[in-house]
């Protein structure tokens, strides 16, 4: 099929999310890495490790720098990370000021702090979307909450309930997820600064002050130590992504069953046509929520494997994180939008109201 359903020419119509894709795009990642390098150089000047005028000049140059992407591609194949070739290019552009670039930092400081900036942008997006979804679910419940439907246990008819009860099982967890996201944001939107082996020694005695300056400039959390090999917060964050999609997968599964012929409790307006059976209206969006939930649940195992960093840094575990985290984020962003769309297109079809 394809290595990426999110940007595929036609599967992207189902799975894709333009806003989330822009946040996780290579161009945005590279821009964040340049921001980190510039913030570091500026911080060196702020604490007196570099002349302030030189630091300002070089940091301004870094922010305007246009990297050679083809060379970074080759460099990444050689070095395993894009930063060495990026730094080589910046130093060449800096000329006599090259000593003001990347001095004391390591590649992971740049990439992880850039990740924190990406997560900051992404969290802003899903925070708004979760709020919109909560409002959409509230409106849906107000509209159809008094409609009586059959309560079902183990997929068998049990006793009548109000639709409001089922809708609450969709909406109540969203409030909890919003609270969890708020608590996790300072932990994952955090500066990474450790130097070659994570102890900040190569950065010098001003390392903590430099980290604080960077955090302030980038709008990130300051951290007293590096988290090079301590990925618990990142993995906990992906657990939350899976919880969000799992909640919405439950919503999608319920809606798919409610629209099933023979049950006929609900209808979804728009889409879902069949090429061979024009009488059908498939619950495409509801099914998509189930797919995205199961996808994220499957990725959680990989993220827990990515916790295992040997010694002070792991290339293997780190690379696994790069493969999984963006796809989980894309799945989550799409899931929230789909759930909101379902709130707008779902209608209860029974006229039995209490």
C-alpha atoms as one frame of an Amber mdcrd trajectory, in Angstrom:
protein
   0.000   0.000   0.000   2.073   2.926   1.274   4.504   3.898   3.972   2.456
   6.949   4.955  -1.343   7.025   4.780  -1.436  10.578   6.142   0.104  12.215
   3.048  -0.873   9.604   0.457  -2.456  11.042  -2.730  -5.853   9.483  -1.993
  -5.653   7.758   1.374  -4.683  11.161   2.736  -8.257  12.222   2.031  -9.341
   9.829   4.764  -6.398   9.916   7.172  -4.767  13.260   6.411  -4.822  16.423
   8.520  -3.248  19.471   6.897  -2.825  21.475  10.102  -1.164  18.623  12.005
   0.963  17.740   8.974   2.283  21.309   8.836   3.315  21.131  12.492   5.222
  17.869  11.946   6.613  18.823   8.531  10.366  18.662   7.827  10.437  22.398
   7.127   8.942  23.167  10.541  11.331  20.732  12.249  14.302  22.376  10.599
  13.049  25.832  11.530  12.807  24.700  15.139  16.363  23.347  15.068  17.580
  26.713  13.817  15.603  28.426  16.586  17.318  26.205  19.142  20.798  26.916
  17.759  20.048  30.647  17.695  18.641  30.611  21.232  21.720  28.780  22.484
  24.124  31.267  20.910  22.061  34.159  22.235  22.095  32.587  25.720  25.884
  32.292  25.587  25.994  36.035  25.089  23.432  36.701  27.815  25.503  34.904
  30.472  28.844  36.321  29.309  30.255  33.180  27.676  30.393  35.106  24.404
  30.600  38.839  23.677  26.979  39.974  23.535  27.349  41.738  20.166  28.881
  38.637  18.597  26.171  36.411  20.061  23.457  38.714  18.742  25.035  38.852
  15.300  25.434  35.089  14.989  22.003  34.241  16.413  20.401  36.607  13.890
  22.366  34.945  11.098  21.269  31.478  12.244  17.591  32.443  12.225  17.906
  33.642   8.610  20.036  30.704   7.471  18.756  28.535   4.580  20.236  25.030
   4.921  21.168  22.732   2.051  18.601  19.946   2.552  20.275  17.565   0.095
  23.532  17.790   2.042  21.670  17.184   5.311  20.085  14.095   3.756  23.525
  12.699   2.921  24.871  13.713   6.317  22.032  12.015   8.157  22.703   8.761
   6.315  26.321   9.046   7.448  25.913  10.382  10.998  22.487   9.046  11.988
  21.249  12.562  12.817  20.842  15.752  10.758  22.547  18.098  13.208  26.259
  17.527  12.407  25.843  18.569   8.786  23.479  21.394   9.732  26.056  22.720
  12.190  28.803  22.344   9.586  26.792  24.500   7.206  26.031  27.139   9.825
  29.673  27.316  10.919  30.759  27.764   7.313  28.304  30.643   6.948  29.465
  32.175  10.232  33.092  32.306   9.076  35.246  33.919  11.724  32.330  33.713
  14.171  32.073  29.905  13.869  33.139  29.468  17.498  29.789  31.004  18.510
  27.855  28.111  16.955  26.845  24.952  18.854  29.788  25.223  21.265  29.309
  22.630  24.032  25.950  21.344  22.760  25.217  17.931  21.285  22.891  16.834
  18.506  20.337  15.496  20.948  20.061  18.872  22.652  19.026  20.397  19.335
  16.683  17.637  18.180  14.926  17.126  21.522  14.435  20.837  22.132  13.097
  21.141  18.592  10.737  18.267  19.448   9.584  20.204  22.518   8.763  23.166
  20.264   6.863  20.861  17.919   4.883  19.422  20.821   4.132  22.938  22.016
   2.590  23.781  18.628   0.794  20.451  18.428  -0.568  20.706  21.972  -1.959
  24.144  21.191  -3.776  22.575  18.243  -5.262  19.585  20.041  -6.138  21.659
  23.106  -8.371  23.842  20.932  -9.769  20.808  19.147 -10.598  18.998  22.387
 -12.442  22.098  23.593 -14.381  22.252  20.301 -15.173  18.543  20.576 -16.459
  18.958  24.124 -18.720  21.759  22.921 -19.894  19.633  19.998 -20.727  16.702
  22.256 -22.589  19.028  24.603 -24.679  20.365  21.709 -25.360  16.837  20.470
 -26.518  15.793  23.926 -28.737  18.830  24.293 -30.336  18.050  20.936 -30.921
  14.326  21.355 -30.290  13.603  25.027 -33.943  12.927  25.842 -34.304  10.352
  23.077 -34.769   6.839  24.392 -32.546   4.141  22.904 -31.936   0.547  23.847
 -29.157   0.063  26.348 -27.002  -2.866  25.314 -24.618  -4.987  27.337 -22.307
  -7.445  25.613 -23.969  -6.329  22.367 -27.340  -7.678  23.494 -30.461  -5.645
  24.209 -30.674  -4.904  27.924 -32.925  -2.047  29.141 -33.936   1.310  27.631
 -31.705   4.287  28.408 -31.589   7.909  27.335 -29.139   8.822  24.598 -27.649
  11.297  27.090 -26.280   8.381  29.099 -24.396   6.940  26.141 -23.172  10.370
  25.047 -21.807  10.971  28.548 -19.587   7.911  28.137 -18.090   9.702  25.130
 -17.789  13.181  26.609 -16.779  12.626  30.245 -13.327  11.160  29.449 -12.525
  14.154  27.227 -12.556  16.409  30.293 -10.099  14.077  32.008  -7.869  14.018
  28.939  -7.812  17.825  28.841  -6.652  17.878  32.463  -3.978  15.252  31.754
  -2.744  17.252  28.783  -2.460  20.403  30.900  -0.417  18.495  33.492   1.878
  16.901  30.901   2.613  19.980  28.837   5.329  21.428  31.113   7.041  18.026
  31.163   7.231  17.507  27.412   7.563  21.147  26.358  10.953  21.338  28.057
  14.441  22.463  27.086  16.969  19.709  26.533  20.524  20.782  27.359  23.085
  18.243  28.490  26.085  18.413  26.203  27.933  15.322  24.956  27.178  12.990
  27.881  24.238  14.756  29.492  26.011  16.254  32.516  26.398  19.798  31.084
  30.110  19.766  31.967  31.228  20.575  28.410  28.971  23.627  28.405  30.741
  25.133  31.387  29.826  26.531  34.796  27.105  28.730  33.310  25.212  25.765
  31.872  22.185  26.091  34.153  21.927  29.805  33.438  22.198  29.110  29.703
  19.394  26.542  29.922  17.228  29.081  31.766  17.910  31.716  29.107  17.013
  29.262  26.352  13.806  28.234  28.098  12.738  31.851  28.456  13.555  32.676
  24.835  11.774  29.612  23.450   8.810  29.623  25.821   9.700  26.191  27.187
  10.078  24.716  30.652  13.514  25.018  32.227  14.956  21.741  33.484  17.732
  21.319  36.064  19.158  18.277  34.244  19.119  16.748  30.780  16.576  14.097
  29.836  18.622  12.471  27.042  17.977   8.930  28.268  14.939   9.622  30.457
  11.973   9.396  28.099   9.209   8.690  30.601   7.445  12.008  29.994   7.434
  11.471  26.218   6.087   7.940  26.610   3.479   9.112  29.122   2.447  11.697
  26.555   1.954   9.025  23.900  -0.089   7.052  26.419  -2.371  10.087  26.591
  -2.593  10.240  22.798  -3.713   6.615  22.797  -6.225   7.291  25.577  -7.739
  10.125  23.548  -8.057   8.030  20.406  -9.288   5.090  22.472 -12.094   7.201
  23.922 -13.037   8.384  20.451 -12.745   4.848  19.097 -15.388   3.805  21.619
 -17.564   6.651  20.357 -17.008   5.553  16.775 -17.801   1.921  17.531 -21.010
   2.892  19.303 -22.127   5.087  16.418 -21.335   2.411  13.833 -23.508  -0.027
  15.755 -26.289   2.530  16.214 -26.448   3.044  12.441 -26.478  -0.680  11.701
 -29.445  -1.862   9.666 -31.835  -3.587  12.017 -30.826  -1.306  14.888 -31.476
   1.955  13.020 -31.093   4.259  16.002 -28.978   6.858  14.221 -27.999   8.210
  10.820 -24.834   9.931   9.646 -25.418  12.516   6.948 -23.062  12.740   3.982
 -20.661  10.237   2.427 -20.337   6.520   2.929 -21.467   5.411  -0.511 -20.839
   1.977  -2.007 -19.658   1.361  -5.591 -21.713  -1.837  -5.856 -24.626  -1.294
  -3.465 -26.198   2.165  -3.823 -28.697   1.440  -1.054 -25.876   1.422   1.517
 -24.515   4.329   3.535 -21.386   3.117   5.252 -20.417   4.693   8.620 -17.009
   5.737   7.286 -16.124   8.361   9.884 -17.240   6.171  12.775 -15.129   3.310
  11.447 -12.169   5.656  11.018 -12.280   6.474  14.735 -12.001   2.769  15.500
  -9.090   2.356  13.075  -7.164   5.303  14.530  -7.755   4.085  18.085  -6.434
   0.629  17.261  -3.460   2.074  15.405  -2.382   4.193  18.373  -2.929   1.343
  20.809  -0.611  -0.787  18.682   2.120   1.891  18.702   2.217   2.089  22.506
   4.298  -1.084  22.691   6.925   0.510  20.451   7.058   3.650  22.577   7.616
   1.572  25.681  10.492  -0.157  23.868  11.840   3.338  23.166  12.192   3.861
  26.931  15.195   1.538  26.960  18.139   3.871  26.374  21.467   2.240  27.084
  23.858   4.322  29.186  23.743   8.066  28.434  22.208   7.960  24.934  20.728
   5.460  22.524  20.556   5.800  18.785  18.310   2.757  18.435  15.676   3.765
  20.990  15.752   7.381  19.870  15.224   6.458  16.221  12.268   4.249  17.156
  10.679   7.256  18.849  11.104   9.306  15.664   9.237   6.649  13.698   6.291
   6.280  16.056   5.552   9.577  17.834   4.669  11.692  14.756   2.275   9.037
  13.442   0.543   8.801  16.818   0.202  12.571  16.864  -1.219  12.629  13.350
  -3.707   9.887  14.262  -4.819  11.795  17.347  -5.285  15.106  15.555  -7.331
  13.455  12.825  -9.378  11.497  15.349 -10.490  14.614  17.217 -11.562  16.346
  14.005 -13.469  13.271  12.836 -15.267  12.990  16.177 -16.283  16.649  15.957
 -17.539  16.126  12.405 -19.648  13.215  13.649 -21.211  15.466  16.280 -22.398
  17.691  13.437 -23.586  14.918  11.122 -25.167  12.454  13.578 -28.911  12.337
  14.068 -31.019  10.046  16.227 -33.820   8.582  14.129 -36.173   7.197  16.766
 -39.069   9.415  17.797 -39.414   7.821  21.207 -38.680  10.627  23.658 -39.133
  10.764  27.423
